[in-house]
Amino acid sequence: STFFFTTCLMNVSATFFIGRRGKGFTAPTEFSNVVGVDSLEVRGGDIETDSGMYDITQTPTPSIEFAHGTTTLSFVFQGGIVVAVDSRASIGNFVGSKTTQKVLPVSRNILGSMAGGAADCSFWIRYLRSEAKIHELYDGKGISVARASRVLSNILYQNRGMDLSVGTMIMGYHSRDGFSIYYVDNTGVRIKGDMFSVGSGSTFALGILDTEENRFDMTEEEAVALGIKAIRHATLRDAMSGGYIGVYLITKDGWRKVFSEDLASVSSRRVE
């Protein structure tokens, strides 16, 4: 009849609209004579027939893997610690932000850097900041760099199966231990050292830092200039790094930001 023919035509049109040629579709017997209906597939699942009814089975959506990139570094010299970072946040090949804050305060004398997932790093460093404040309220004095890095290392180790992406440097000054830098990542590893660089551009930055054999004996001006040079050269070779150069200086009196400038306008000259 006219009604049955119209209904069949609408069903076939709807099937062609939502599907495409492929595997996983078996047409009902009443559509067996329609050309092209015997092999259709719906995105996200297959259409199968059961007693003339359509059953849609959803297949899981594959996860999207985003590559992270950054360049952060820190090193100890005779006057304190220099921390230098870029400010680009990348989502694979896409630049998500050009002004990301990659150095976060933990206390008046301790800083933490961010490399990896921005959300993971910022959350756990802010968690560490709250723990440092609680320690100061109970103990009456600031937390040491060693203890702060241990607190972060322990909590990351407990959550190592949560697929976190954290690579941070905890650096600062304490009257008992002096100037200290600790590298901590999402596996719970904790390493103490005099110089670290973390991120996709770290190998290029370390190549610049290693050229200065008398790095420890530098003045504040020379140390800051070295940090700027290392970040700048890393961004020239690493596509995931860029934005602004930010340089922080940690001394016995605390930390302060001493330099910030767009990478596009920074020359190779030393800072005056």
Beta strands, then each sheet from edge to edge (+ up, - down):
strand 1: 19-21
strand 2: 40-42
strand 3: 45-50
strand 4: 53-58
strand 5: 72-77
strand 6: 80-85
strand 7: 89-91
strand 8: 94-97
strand 9: 103-105
strand 10: 110-113
strand 11: 167-174
strand 12: 178-185
strand 13: 190-193
strand 14: 195-198
strand 15: 244-251
strand 16: 254-262
sheet 1: 1+ 2-
sheet 2: 3+ 4-
sheet 3: 14+ 5- 6+ 15- 16+
sheet 4: 7+ 8-
sheet 5: 9+ 10- 11+ 12- 13+
end
